[in-house]
Amino acid sequence: MGQFAAPNVILNQGIQSGFDCLGRLYETHGMGNGKALYCPAYPETSLLSSAQYSNPSFMSTDNGENGGASPAVRDTMLYNPHLVDPTNTEANNGGFARLFQKTSGVIPAKLFGTDYLDTPTSDAGGYTAPSTSFGPNYYAHFPSQGFDVLFTDGSVQFVQSVSAFNYVAQAAKDGFVTAETTASAEDYAQLYTWLENGN
C-alpha cells in the first residue's frame, strides 16, 4: 500500500505522498474502513494482520522491521499483479509494468487480485517462519488450501488449485517472497494462470 519516511506514524485519510496500489482507495476515501484490506483470519501476532499497523492506532506505519527497507503499510491482497511481459523485466523495456494500465485495457476473465503471498522471517509474537508458509500466520485461509481470487469482471471466487498450492508450499521452503525479479516473474505468471483456470 505504500512506503513512508517514519515508523509508527498515524496515517489519516486524505491526499498525501507514499500511498500506491490499493492504498489509494484509503487515501482518497474510496473506502470507509482500511481494515477491509486485511484478511481477518490472521492472528494478531502475524505480520500480515492489521494489528501490525495499529501502533499507536490503526492505520499507522510499521516499525520498518517487517521485511521492508523502510517503514511501510502492507495489506493482504496482491493487486493487479500480472506483468505486461513477465519474460522481459528489464527496466529499459517497461520493467515491471502492470498488464492493466487503464480500465480500457482490462481483459475479461483475468485475475485482478489474490491473497498476499510471502513468508516473513518472524512475527511480532516471536513466531519464526517454518519450512513452509502453510500455517495460520502466513496463509490467509489456513487450514483450507485455497485462495480468494478477484477477477476483472468484478467476481470473486475461492479457488482450490492443487498446482497453485503445491507451488506456494514448495516455494516457501526455498525462500518464497513477493519481491519481483527476472527469475520469479515467469513463475508468478504461471501461478496466476493456475488460479484463473482453477487447476
BADREN-321814 format. One record per residue (C-alpha): residue in three letters; x, y, z; residue number from 1; chain. Coordinates in steps of 0.2 Angstrom, whole numbers, plus 5000, padded with zeros to 4 digits. Layout:
N
<r: ala	px: X	py: Y	pz: Z	k: NUM	c: A>;
...
***
This chain:
199
<r: met	px: 5000	py: 5000	pz: 5000	k: 1	c: A>;
<r: gly	px: 5015	py: 5012	pz: 5002	k: 2	c: A>;
<r: gln	px: 5032	py: 5017	pz: 5009	k: 3	c: A>;
<r: phe	px: 5034	py: 5031	pz: 5021	k: 4	c: A>;
<r: ala	px: 5048	py: 5041	pz: 5030	k: 5	c: A>;
<r: ala	px: 5045	py: 5037	pz: 5048	k: 6	c: A>;
<r: pro	px: 5039	py: 5022	pz: 5059	k: 7	c: A>;
<r: asn	px: 5023	py: 5021	pz: 5069	k: 8	c: A>;
<r: val	px: 5016	py: 5037	pz: 5061	k: 9	c: A>;
<r: ile	px: 4996	py: 5038	pz: 5061	k: 10	c: A>;
<r: leu	px: 4990	py: 5039	pz: 5043	k: 11	c: A>;
<r: asn	px: 4974	py: 5048	pz: 5041	k: 12	c: A>;
<r: gln	px: 4964	py: 5048	pz: 5025	k: 13	c: A>;
<r: gly	px: 4967	py: 5062	pz: 5013	k: 14	c: A>;
<r: ile	px: 4979	py: 5065	pz: 4999	k: 15	c: A>;
<r: gln	px: 4997	py: 5063	pz: 5004	k: 16	c: A>;
<r: ser	px: 5013	py: 5055	pz: 4997	k: 17	c: A>;
<r: gly	px: 5018	py: 5037	pz: 5000	k: 18	c: A>;
<r: phe	px: 5002	py: 5028	pz: 4995	k: 19	c: A>;
<r: asp	px: 5001	py: 5016	pz: 4980	k: 20	c: A>;
<r: cys	px: 4990	py: 5002	pz: 4973	k: 21	c: A>;
<r: leu	px: 4975	py: 4999	pz: 4985	k: 22	c: A>;
<r: gly	px: 4982	py: 5012	pz: 4997	k: 23	c: A>;
<r: arg	px: 4975	py: 5025	pz: 4986	k: 24	c: A>;
<r: leu	px: 4957	py: 5019	pz: 4990	k: 25	c: A>;
<r: tyr	px: 4960	py: 5023	pz: 5008	k: 26	c: A>;
<r: glu	px: 4970	py: 5039	pz: 5004	k: 27	c: A>;
<r: thr	px: 4956	py: 5046	pz: 4994	k: 28	c: A>;
<r: his	px: 4941	py: 5040	pz: 5004	k: 29	c: A>;
<r: gly	px: 4937	py: 5027	pz: 4991	k: 30	c: A>;
<r: met	px: 4933	py: 5015	pz: 5006	k: 31	c: A>;
<r: gly	px: 4927	py: 5019	pz: 5023	k: 32	c: A>;
<r: asn	px: 4937	py: 5007	pz: 5033	k: 33	c: A>;
<r: gly	px: 4955	py: 5002	pz: 5029	k: 34	c: A>;
<r: lys	px: 4954	py: 4986	pz: 5039	k: 35	c: A>;
<r: ala	px: 4944	py: 4979	pz: 5024	k: 36	c: A>;
<r: leu	px: 4961	py: 4977	pz: 5016	k: 37	c: A>;
<r: tyr	px: 4966	py: 4964	pz: 5029	k: 38	c: A>;
<r: cys	px: 4961	py: 4946	pz: 5030	k: 39	c: A>;
<r: pro	px: 4953	py: 4944	pz: 5047	k: 40	c: A>;
<r: ala	px: 4959	py: 4926	pz: 5048	k: 41	c: A>;
<r: tyr	px: 4977	py: 4931	pz: 5053	k: 42	c: A>;
<r: pro	px: 4981	py: 4931	pz: 5071	k: 43	c: A>;
<r: glu	px: 4986	py: 4947	pz: 5079	k: 44	c: A>;
<r: thr	px: 5004	py: 4941	pz: 5080	k: 45	c: A>;
<r: ser	px: 5005	py: 4938	pz: 5061	k: 46	c: A>;
<r: leu	px: 5015	py: 4951	pz: 5051	k: 47	c: A>;
<r: leu	px: 5000	py: 4951	pz: 5039	k: 48	c: A>;
<r: ser	px: 4987	py: 4956	pz: 5052	k: 49	c: A>;
<r: ser	px: 4980	py: 4974	pz: 5054	k: 50	c: A>;
<r: ala	px: 4987	py: 4974	pz: 5072	k: 51	c: A>;
<r: gln	px: 5004	py: 4977	pz: 5064	k: 52	c: A>;
<r: tyr	px: 4998	py: 4994	pz: 5058	k: 53	c: A>;
<r: ser	px: 4990	py: 4999	pz: 5074	k: 54	c: A>;
<r: asn	px: 5004	py: 5007	pz: 5084	k: 55	c: A>;
<r: pro	px: 4999	py: 5019	pz: 5091	k: 56	c: A>;
<r: ser	px: 4982	py: 5017	pz: 5082	k: 57	c: A>;
<r: phe	px: 4976	py: 5010	pz: 5065	k: 58	c: A>;
<r: met	px: 4982	py: 5015	pz: 5052	k: 59	c: A>;
<r: ser	px: 5000	py: 5018	pz: 5056	k: 60	c: A>;
<r: thr	px: 5016	py: 5014	pz: 5048	k: 61	c: A>;
<r: asp	px: 5025	py: 4998	pz: 5054	k: 62	c: A>;
<r: asn	px: 5042	py: 5000	pz: 5063	k: 63	c: A>;
<r: gly	px: 5052	py: 4996	pz: 5047	k: 64	c: A>;
<r: glu	px: 5057	py: 4979	pz: 5053	k: 65	c: A>;
<r: asn	px: 5043	py: 4969	pz: 5044	k: 66	c: A>;
<r: gly	px: 5053	py: 4964	pz: 5029	k: 67	c: A>;
<r: gly	px: 5054	py: 4981	pz: 5021	k: 68	c: A>;
<r: ala	px: 5069	py: 4993	pz: 5019	k: 69	c: A>;
<r: ser	px: 5058	py: 5007	pz: 5026	k: 70	c: A>;
<r: pro	px: 5043	py: 5010	pz: 5036	k: 71	c: A>;
<r: ala	px: 5028	py: 5004	pz: 5026	k: 72	c: A>;
<r: val	px: 5010	py: 4999	pz: 5026	k: 73	c: A>;
<r: arg	px: 5006	py: 4982	pz: 5018	k: 74	c: A>;
<r: asp	px: 4989	py: 4974	pz: 5015	k: 75	c: A>;
<r: thr	px: 4985	py: 4956	pz: 5012	k: 76	c: A>;
<r: met	px: 4979	py: 4957	pz: 4994	k: 77	c: A>;
<r: leu	px: 4990	py: 4956	pz: 4978	k: 78	c: A>;
<r: tyr	px: 4983	py: 4969	pz: 4967	k: 79	c: A>;
<r: asn	px: 4984	py: 4970	pz: 4948	k: 80	c: A>;
<r: pro	px: 4999	py: 4958	pz: 4949	k: 81	c: A>;
<r: his	px: 5000	py: 4952	pz: 4930	k: 82	c: A>;
<r: leu	px: 5015	py: 4960	pz: 4921	k: 83	c: A>;
<r: val	px: 5015	py: 4966	pz: 4903	k: 84	c: A>;
<r: asp	px: 5029	py: 4954	pz: 4899	k: 85	c: A>;
<r: pro	px: 5035	py: 4943	pz: 4913	k: 86	c: A>;
<r: thr	px: 5049	py: 4936	pz: 4901	k: 87	c: A>;
<r: asn	px: 5057	py: 4953	pz: 4899	k: 88	c: A>;
<r: thr	px: 5058	py: 4963	pz: 4915	k: 89	c: A>;
<r: glu	px: 5072	py: 4974	pz: 4911	k: 90	c: A>;
<r: ala	px: 5070	py: 4992	pz: 4916	k: 91	c: A>;
<r: asn	px: 5073	py: 4999	pz: 4899	k: 92	c: A>;
<r: asn	px: 5059	py: 4988	pz: 4892	k: 93	c: A>;
<r: gly	px: 5045	py: 4993	pz: 4904	k: 94	c: A>;
<r: gly	px: 5052	py: 4984	pz: 4919	k: 95	c: A>;
<r: phe	px: 5038	py: 4978	pz: 4930	k: 96	c: A>;
<r: ala	px: 5024	py: 4987	pz: 4921	k: 97	c: A>;
<r: arg	px: 5007	py: 4980	pz: 4925	k: 98	c: A>;
<r: leu	px: 4996	py: 4972	pz: 4912	k: 99	c: A>;
<r: phe	px: 4981	py: 4983	pz: 4916	k: 100	c: A>;
<r: gln	px: 4987	py: 5001	pz: 4914	k: 101	c: A>;
<r: lys	px: 4969	py: 5008	pz: 4911	k: 102	c: A>;
<r: thr	px: 4952	py: 5002	pz: 4913	k: 103	c: A>;
<r: ser	px: 4950	py: 5002	pz: 4894	k: 104	c: A>;
<r: gly	px: 4964	py: 4989	pz: 4893	k: 105	c: A>;
<r: val	px: 4956	py: 4976	pz: 4905	k: 106	c: A>;
<r: ile	px: 4955	py: 4958	pz: 4898	k: 107	c: A>;
<r: pro	px: 4939	py: 4948	pz: 4903	k: 108	c: A>;
<r: ala	px: 4941	py: 4933	pz: 4915	k: 109	c: A>;
<r: lys	px: 4959	py: 4938	pz: 4921	k: 110	c: A>;
<r: leu	px: 4965	py: 4938	pz: 4939	k: 111	c: A>;
<r: phe	px: 4965	py: 4955	pz: 4946	k: 112	c: A>;
<r: gly	px: 4969	py: 4952	pz: 4964	k: 113	c: A>;
<r: thr	px: 4973	py: 4937	pz: 4975	k: 114	c: A>;
<r: asp	px: 4979	py: 4934	pz: 4993	k: 115	c: A>;
<r: tyr	px: 4996	py: 4941	pz: 4998	k: 116	c: A>;
<r: leu	px: 5009	py: 4928	pz: 4996	k: 117	c: A>;
<r: asp	px: 5025	py: 4929	pz: 5007	k: 118	c: A>;
<r: thr	px: 5035	py: 4921	pz: 5020	k: 119	c: A>;
<r: pro	px: 5041	py: 4934	pz: 5033	k: 120	c: A>;
<r: thr	px: 5056	py: 4928	pz: 5043	k: 121	c: A>;
<r: ser	px: 5047	py: 4930	pz: 5060	k: 122	c: A>;
<r: asp	px: 5032	py: 4938	pz: 5068	k: 123	c: A>;
<r: ala	px: 5029	py: 4951	pz: 5082	k: 124	c: A>;
<r: gly	px: 5025	py: 4936	pz: 5094	k: 125	c: A>;
<r: gly	px: 5042	py: 4928	pz: 5091	k: 126	c: A>;
<r: tyr	px: 5035	py: 4915	pz: 5079	k: 127	c: A>;
<r: thr	px: 5048	py: 4910	pz: 5066	k: 128	c: A>;
<r: ala	px: 5044	py: 4905	pz: 5049	k: 129	c: A>;
<r: pro	px: 5043	py: 4886	pz: 5047	k: 130	c: A>;
<r: ser	px: 5050	py: 4877	pz: 5032	k: 131	c: A>;
<r: thr	px: 5033	py: 4880	pz: 5023	k: 132	c: A>;
<r: ser	px: 5021	py: 4895	pz: 5024	k: 133	c: A>;
<r: phe	px: 5006	py: 4884	pz: 5026	k: 134	c: A>;
<r: gly	px: 5001	py: 4890	pz: 5044	k: 135	c: A>;
<r: pro	px: 4990	py: 4902	pz: 5051	k: 136	c: A>;
<r: asn	px: 5002	py: 4916	pz: 5052	k: 137	c: A>;
<r: tyr	px: 5006	py: 4916	pz: 5034	k: 138	c: A>;
<r: tyr	px: 4992	py: 4908	pz: 5024	k: 139	c: A>;
<r: ala	px: 4976	py: 4918	pz: 5023	k: 140	c: A>;
<r: his	px: 4964	py: 4903	pz: 5024	k: 141	c: A>;
<r: phe	px: 4973	py: 4891	pz: 5034	k: 142	c: A>;
<r: pro	px: 4968	py: 4876	pz: 5036	k: 143	c: A>;
<r: ser	px: 4959	py: 4877	pz: 5019	k: 144	c: A>;
<r: gln	px: 4971	py: 4875	pz: 5004	k: 145	c: A>;
<r: gly	px: 4963	py: 4889	pz: 4993	k: 146	c: A>;
<r: phe	px: 4965	py: 4907	pz: 4988	k: 147	c: A>;
<r: asp	px: 4952	py: 4921	pz: 4986	k: 148	c: A>;
<r: val	px: 4953	py: 4927	pz: 4968	k: 149	c: A>;
<r: leu	px: 4946	py: 4943	pz: 4962	k: 150	c: A>;
<r: phe	px: 4943	py: 4943	pz: 4943	k: 151	c: A>;
<r: thr	px: 4942	py: 4958	pz: 4931	k: 152	c: A>;
<r: asp	px: 4923	py: 4956	pz: 4929	k: 153	c: A>;
<r: gly	px: 4921	py: 4960	pz: 4947	k: 154	c: A>;
<r: ser	px: 4918	py: 4942	pz: 4953	k: 155	c: A>;
<r: val	px: 4926	py: 4934	pz: 4967	k: 156	c: A>;
<r: gln	px: 4929	py: 4915	pz: 4969	k: 157	c: A>;
<r: phe	px: 4938	py: 4904	pz: 4982	k: 158	c: A>;
<r: val	px: 4949	py: 4894	pz: 4971	k: 159	c: A>;
<r: gln	px: 4956	py: 4877	pz: 4977	k: 160	c: A>;
<r: ser	px: 4970	py: 4874	pz: 4964	k: 161	c: A>;
<r: val	px: 4982	py: 4859	pz: 4968	k: 162	c: A>;
<r: ser	px: 4995	py: 4866	pz: 4957	k: 163	c: A>;
<r: ala	px: 4995	py: 4883	pz: 4965	k: 164	c: A>;
<r: phe	px: 4995	py: 4877	pz: 4982	k: 165	c: A>;
<r: asn	px: 5009	py: 4865	pz: 4979	k: 166	c: A>;
<r: tyr	px: 5019	py: 4879	pz: 4971	k: 167	c: A>;
<r: val	px: 5017	py: 4890	pz: 4985	k: 168	c: A>;
<r: ala	px: 5021	py: 4877	pz: 4998	k: 169	c: A>;
<r: gln	px: 5037	py: 4872	pz: 4989	k: 170	c: A>;
<r: ala	px: 5042	py: 4890	pz: 4985	k: 171	c: A>;
<r: ala	px: 5041	py: 4894	pz: 5004	k: 172	c: A>;
<r: lys	px: 5053	py: 4881	pz: 5008	k: 173	c: A>;
<r: asp	px: 5065	py: 4889	pz: 4996	k: 174	c: A>;
<r: gly	px: 5063	py: 4906	pz: 5002	k: 175	c: A>;
<r: phe	px: 5046	py: 4912	pz: 4994	k: 176	c: A>;
<r: val	px: 5044	py: 4931	pz: 4993	k: 177	c: A>;
<r: thr	px: 5034	py: 4943	pz: 4983	k: 178	c: A>;
<r: ala	px: 5049	py: 4953	pz: 4978	k: 179	c: A>;
<r: glu	px: 5048	py: 4954	pz: 4959	k: 180	c: A>;
<r: thr	px: 5064	py: 4948	pz: 4950	k: 181	c: A>;
<r: thr	px: 5068	py: 4942	pz: 4932	k: 182	c: A>;
<r: ala	px: 5069	py: 4925	pz: 4939	k: 183	c: A>;
<r: ser	px: 5052	py: 4924	pz: 4948	k: 184	c: A>;
<r: ala	px: 5041	py: 4934	pz: 4936	k: 185	c: A>;
<r: glu	px: 5038	py: 4919	pz: 4925	k: 186	c: A>;
<r: asp	px: 5034	py: 4908	pz: 4940	k: 187	c: A>;
<r: tyr	px: 5021	py: 4921	pz: 4946	k: 188	c: A>;
<r: ala	px: 5013	py: 4922	pz: 4929	k: 189	c: A>;
<r: gln	px: 5011	py: 4903	pz: 4929	k: 190	c: A>;
<r: leu	px: 5004	py: 4904	pz: 4947	k: 191	c: A>;
<r: tyr	px: 4991	py: 4917	pz: 4942	k: 192	c: A>;
<r: thr	px: 4986	py: 4906	pz: 4927	k: 193	c: A>;
<r: trp	px: 4983	py: 4891	pz: 4938	k: 194	c: A>;
<r: leu	px: 4972	py: 4902	pz: 4949	k: 195	c: A>;
<r: glu	px: 4962	py: 4909	pz: 4934	k: 196	c: A>;
<r: asn	px: 4959	py: 4892	pz: 4927	k: 197	c: A>;
<r: gly	px: 4956	py: 4883	pz: 4944	k: 198	c: A>;
<r: asn	px: 4968	py: 4869	pz: 4941	k: 199	c: A>;
***
